[in-house]
């Protein structure tokens, strides 16, 4: 039998798998449309729900990553209907927990979106099998970032970032020789007093930087150790970035105009250039890690030869 004939026989099978997965995906989105539409709408409200703002971008990033590796992912597919259906059933049943346990509204949203994401993963396993899931695992599991953090986790993260930003700011003020009297989150500076509030924690930019770091590591680094180094560097980088923003705004408030510390346009958008700086540092780190990987590979190849 000719090779093109074989391809012609296999193509309808592959299309039927894609059609089945698309049908399950549409059904899942329809089932969870209530909480999904609510979370998406909130993610577009930058001022009130800035820690949701990344959610709308995650599905597009996941689809792009799966598309890049599509030839590897779908080279070997084998339906696992029992395992996939089990995962989907458990995920859908889990979505009923808020009604039984009377969770607060935001926790219910978190659990519903987590259930939706898990249902989608189960549908993928059902249609394409565990081998394809393993190869597509990074792009698929990245969808977990669609899940809003439950309030108790969110407040803990914000509190940590708030305190870490205050510590970083204190160190930077000391390095710059700025006279400051600190009491917890309140800094008394010459002619100016600032308070590092929860809104100054930088959780939005930290989440964005962490997601960018994970995706960049997946795309540009090959070894697990290099990817781990990159991921572990993101949090300290985000904290220092936030400290720099606070210190720069404070110095502008002292020496230029106290209004810079308030609700000015500069205060609102000052995070953008600092984020760009952190992004550039992240790119430089990736370049250094790539060079380290290349040197290690040459050394290993030389020792083997």
Secondary structure as the mmCIF struct_conf table of DSSP 4:
data_model
#
loop_
_struct_conf.conf_type_id
_struct_conf.id
_struct_conf.beg_label_comp_id
_struct_conf.beg_label_asym_id
_struct_conf.beg_label_seq_id
_struct_conf.end_label_comp_id
_struct_conf.end_label_asym_id
_struct_conf.end_label_seq_id
HELX_RH_AL_P HELX_RH_AL_P1 UNK A 3 UNK A 31
TURN_TY1_P TURN_TY1_P1 UNK A 32 UNK A 32
HELX_RH_AL_P HELX_RH_AL_P2 UNK A 33 UNK A 43
TURN_TY1_P TURN_TY1_P2 UNK A 44 UNK A 44
TURN_TY1_P TURN_TY1_P3 UNK A 46 UNK A 48
HELX_RH_3T_P HELX_RH_3T_P1 UNK A 50 UNK A 52
TURN_TY1_P TURN_TY1_P4 UNK A 53 UNK A 54
HELX_RH_AL_P HELX_RH_AL_P3 UNK A 55 UNK A 68
TURN_TY1_P TURN_TY1_P5 UNK A 69 UNK A 69
HELX_RH_AL_P HELX_RH_AL_P4 UNK A 70 UNK A 73
TURN_TY1_P TURN_TY1_P6 UNK A 74 UNK A 75
BEND BEND1 UNK A 76 UNK A 76
HELX_RH_AL_P HELX_RH_AL_P5 UNK A 81 UNK A 94
TURN_TY1_P TURN_TY1_P7 UNK A 95 UNK A 96
HELX_RH_AL_P HELX_RH_AL_P6 UNK A 97 UNK A 101
TURN_TY1_P TURN_TY1_P8 UNK A 102 UNK A 102
HELX_RH_AL_P HELX_RH_AL_P7 UNK A 105 UNK A 128
HELX_RH_AL_P HELX_RH_AL_P8 UNK A 130 UNK A 135
TURN_TY1_P TURN_TY1_P9 UNK A 136 UNK A 136
HELX_RH_AL_P HELX_RH_AL_P9 UNK A 137 UNK A 141
HELX_RH_3T_P HELX_RH_3T_P2 UNK A 142 UNK A 146
BEND BEND2 UNK A 147 UNK A 147
HELX_LH_PP_P HELX_LH_PP_P1 UNK A 148 UNK A 150
HELX_RH_AL_P HELX_RH_AL_P10 UNK A 151 UNK A 175
TURN_TY1_P TURN_TY1_P10 UNK A 176 UNK A 177
STRN STRN1 UNK A 180 UNK A 183
TURN_TY1_P TURN_TY1_P11 UNK A 184 UNK A 185
STRN STRN2 UNK A 186 UNK A 189
TURN_TY1_P TURN_TY1_P12 UNK A 190 UNK A 191
STRN STRN3 UNK A 192 UNK A 195
HELX_RH_3T_P HELX_RH_3T_P3 UNK A 198 UNK A 200
BEND BEND3 UNK A 201 UNK A 201
HELX_RH_AL_P HELX_RH_AL_P11 UNK A 203 UNK A 220
BEND BEND4 UNK A 223 UNK A 223
HELX_RH_AL_P HELX_RH_AL_P12 UNK A 224 UNK A 255
TURN_TY1_P TURN_TY1_P13 UNK A 256 UNK A 256
HELX_RH_3T_P HELX_RH_3T_P4 UNK A 258 UNK A 261
TURN_TY1_P TURN_TY1_P14 UNK A 262 UNK A 263
HELX_RH_AL_P HELX_RH_AL_P13 UNK A 265 UNK A 304
#
